[in-house]
Amino acid sequence: MKSCLNNKCTGEIILLYDYGNNSDLAELNVDCTQPTKQFLKPKIYICKKCELKFSELAIEVSQNVIENKYKDVVDHVYISEILYKQKYFSNLFKKISNCLDKNKSVLEVGSYYGVFGNIIKPNVKSYSGLELSKHGCDYSSQNYNLKVFNETLENHAKRKIKYDVVIMADVIEHFSDPFTIIELIDEILNEGGLLIFTTFNMDSFYAKITGRNYHWILPFHLFYFSNKTLRSICFERNLEIFKISNDTRTVSVYYLLGKLEKIFPKLRLIFLSIKKIKIFNNLNINVNLFDLNIYYAKKISKQHNSD
């Protein structure tokens, strides 16, 4: 039996969910806003020791292969949803704004189409984005005049640029090696610097009651964390999570109906009929199942960690 993918853990892994599909990387769509067609889910494994959950693709596929997938992303659905993304990111900014000010330098890892960066930039000393999608980088530069590096975090770390705050919004679950990513973030943070990131919590009530049918189990999500696993993973790499808060999302009703088509394929015709009602094209809705969190972690000294 293979061991846990967390190199700080020696636990064995066992199969948690088997959807009876053969994963096919060639068919893997890594756009953040997926098409409405039904997709095949990969097997999900769990470590018997640390309880970390991850996809079979995290085991079988290298980071380079995944990165090459993201470089070619052109996400027109996301662009069509930007009005609602602006509302969501404005609310997210309000929640984390006490950690940002005009003295802070900020790097956003996975800046995508620049919506969040455009909100952050006027409120900090400096803002930089990091995005693999060339289309996303060009859009951010042309529409928001943002400074965005079209490169991996590993390559960016070689620039030896230090930041006060690193932000990742719904990104950590996409990495095939999030452990190295956190180590690199530790390297580029100034002393006492902050990592602020969002992801779903597999120990949430909603995730537990839906189990294998949890709607965030998607082909392009490679890791599935809980508050416990994230605390441990970060602390092992000199970042201490000191605060966790809930995260409410804002989406268009039209987009939500598209998501429901995937979650409940037997009801697809009903959702399609509702989507034809024009009024829903201009409405947005706040969604909160109390399974999405904002995590705040502070860089700690290695001496403090060893204590």
KOLROLO-39691 format. One record per residue (C-alpha): x, y, z; residue in one letter. Coordinates in steps of 0.02 Angstrom, whole numbers, padded with zeros to 5 digits, always signed. Layout:
XYZA...
***
This chain:
+00000+00000+00000M+00067+00173-00045K+00106+00300+00091S+00028+00471+00119C+00072+00605-00008L+00115+00723+00134N+00303+00698+00151N+00290+00739+00336K+00172+00591+00365C+00212+00405+00358T+00033+00342+00360G-00039+00216+00236E-00178+00262+00116I-00338+00169+00082I-00474+00191-00048L-00614+00302+00016L-00729+00329-00134Y-00731+00230-00296D-00845+00299-00430Y-00811+00155-00550G-00727+00267-00677N-00557+00262-00759N-00478+00433-00738S-00422+00509-00902D-00306+00657-00892L-00329+00695-01077A-00512+00734-01040E-00474+00835-00883L-00546+01011-00894N-00459+01128-00771V-00566+01283-00804D-00628+01348-00637C-00803+01362-00709T-00840+01192-00781Q-00957+01154-00927P-01127+01089-00878T-01101+00915-00950K-01081+00775-00825Q-00902+00725-00786F-00818+00567-00722L-00751+00574-00546K-00582+00498-00500P-00553+00383-00351K-00527+00470-00184I-00403+00404-00056Y-00378+00442+00129I-00225+00426+00241C-00260+00313+00389K-00144+00417+00500K-00171+00602+00462C-00342+00584+00375E-00289+00687+00225L-00395+00649+00071K-00336+00660-00109F-00378+00609-00287S-00299+00467-00384E-00238+00602-00505L-00133+00676-00365A-00044+00509-00354I-00026+00475-00540E+00004+00646-00617V+00154+00759-00595S+00142+00944-00555Q+00217+00988-00725N+00079+00897-00819V-00055+00987-00719I+00031+01155-00742E+00034+01131-00930N-00154+01103-00925K-00181+01270-00837Y-00071+01367-00959K-00198+01338-01098D-00353+01386-00999V-00474+01507-01082V-00624+01523-00967D-00762+01620-01053H-00892+01562-00926V-00791+01644-00787Y-00779+01805-00887I-00968+01805-00910S-00985+01789-00720E-00863+01930-00677I-01002+02046-00614L-01046+01916-00482Y-00863+01877-00448K-00837+02061-00409Q-00976+02055-00280K-00904+01899-00199Y-00725+01963-00196F-00782+02132-00127S-00860+02039+00019N-00705+01931+00040L-00595+02085+00042F-00700+02162+00181K-00672+02004+00285K-00482+02006+00265I-00456+02195+00254S-00393+02208+00433N-00241+02108+00375C-00205+02228+00230L-00149+02409+00225D-00042+02532+00129K+00116+02462+00208N+00088+02284+00145K+00158+02202-00011S+00040+02067-00077V+00058+01918-00193L-00099+01829-00253E-00061+01651-00308V-00187+01597-00440G-00246+01772-00483S-00343+01705-00634Y-00433+01848-00723Y-00383+01983-00599G-00550+02020-00517V-00486+02004-00338F-00320+02087-00380G-00411+02240-00447N-00499+02257-00278I-00342+02228-00175I-00220+02338-00272K-00283+02512-00219P-00280+02462-00036N-00101+02399-00018V+00076+02459-00048K+00103+02341-00194S+00009+02200-00278Y+00072+02061-00390S-00021+01914-00462G+00039+01741-00509L-00060+01649-00643E-00022+01504-00760L-00161+01542-00885S-00089+01656-01019K-00264+01712-01064H-00298+01756-00882G-00135+01856-00870C-00172+01953-01029D-00350+01991-00971Y-00287+02053-00801S-00159+02167-00883S-00273+02237-01017Q-00430+02261-00912N-00360+02300-00739Y-00181+02354-00771N-00117+02226-00647L+00060+02162-00630K+00043+01975-00655V+00182+01847-00675F+00142+01707-00797N+00246+01576-00706E+00243+01444-00569T+00271+01485-00387L+00430+01382-00393E+00501+01493-00531N+00436+01650-00447H+00525+01605-00284A+00690+01610-00379K+00665+01797-00402R+00697+01815-00213K+00553+01939-00195I+00481+01948-00018K+00300+01984+00024Y+00203+02031+00180D+00045+01938+00128V+00013+01793+00010V-00167+01761-00042I-00240+01605-00125M-00426+01602-00161A-00487+01425-00200D-00317+01372-00263V-00232+01255-00138I-00343+01107-00184E-00285+01117-00366H-00100+01084-00334F-00031+00908-00355S+00098+00954-00221D+00023+01082-00102P+00155+01039+00028F+00298+01109-00077T+00188+01259-00117I+00168+01299+00068I+00356+01278+00094E+00387+01402-00047L+00263+01525+00028I+00358+01514+00191D+00517+01559+00095E+00445+01713+00009I+00354+01784+00161L+00436+01917+00267N+00454+01879+00452E+00282+01882+00531G+00202+01878+00358G+00029+01807+00325L-00045+01675+00212L-00232+01697+00183I-00321+01565+00082F-00492+01490+00050T-00546+01311+00021T-00682+01188+00070F-00682+01094+00236N-00707+00906+00221M-00754+00898+00405D-00900+01018+00382S-01073+00952+00418F-01128+00969+00237Y-00974+00877+00170A-01000+00736+00294K-01185+00709+00260I-01161+00711+00070T-01006+00599+00079G-00958+00529-00090R-01087+00645-00171N-01009+00805-00101Y-01018+00928-00245H-00841+00992-00225W-00770+00821-00269I-00717+00868-00445L-00587+00802-00566P-00477+00957-00553F-00479+00959-00362H-00333+00850-00312L-00333+00872-00122F-00474+00878+00005Y-00429+00959+00171F-00508+00977+00342S-00469+01110+00472N-00365+00979+00564K-00260+00927+00413T-00231+01108+00360L-00174+01158+00535R-00051+01014+00538S+00015+01038+00360I+00042+01225+00385C+00122+01208+00557F+00245+01078+00493E+00302+01210+00369R+00318+01359+00489N+00145+01432+00461L+00022+01434+00605E-00164+01450+00568I-00230+01573+00697F-00404+01607+00629K-00536+01517+00525I-00695+01603+00466S-00840+01552+00355N-00849+01607+00174D-01012+01653+00084T-01013+01647-00107R-01107+01758-00230T-01157+01680-00396V-01286+01711-00531S-01444+01606-00520V-01408+01549-00698Y-01235+01485-00646Y-01306+01401-00491L-01435+01308-00595L-01294+01246-00707G-01204+01177-00555K-01363+01093-00495L-01377+01006-00663E-01213+00916-00624K-01255+00877-00444I-01430+00811-00485F-01420+00746-00665P-01590+00661-00653K-01668+00834-00628L-01573+00913-00772R-01727+00947-00879L-01809+01042-00735I-01656+01152-00712F-01643+01181-00899L-01824+01238-00903S-01797+01360-00760I-01641+01431-00845K-01747+01479-00995K-01840+01606-00886I-01750+01768-00933K-01767+01851-00763I-01640+01727-00691F-01506+01791-00809N-01493+01952-00707N-01513+01887-00530L-01378+01838-00407N-01389+01739-00246I-01282+01716-00091N-01242+01534-00058V-01177+01470+00109N-01177+01286+00157L-01049+01320+00295F-00922+01209+00209D-00811+01346+00135L-00684+01433+00246N-00557+01573+00250I-00394+01523+00334Y-00271+01646+00410Y-00094+01583+00444A+00056+01677+00512K+00238+01639+00476K+00325+01580+00634I+00508+01557+00670S+00581+01383+00648K+00642+01392+00827Q+00464+01425+00887H+00402+01280+00782N+00528+01160+00856S+00477+01212+01031D
***
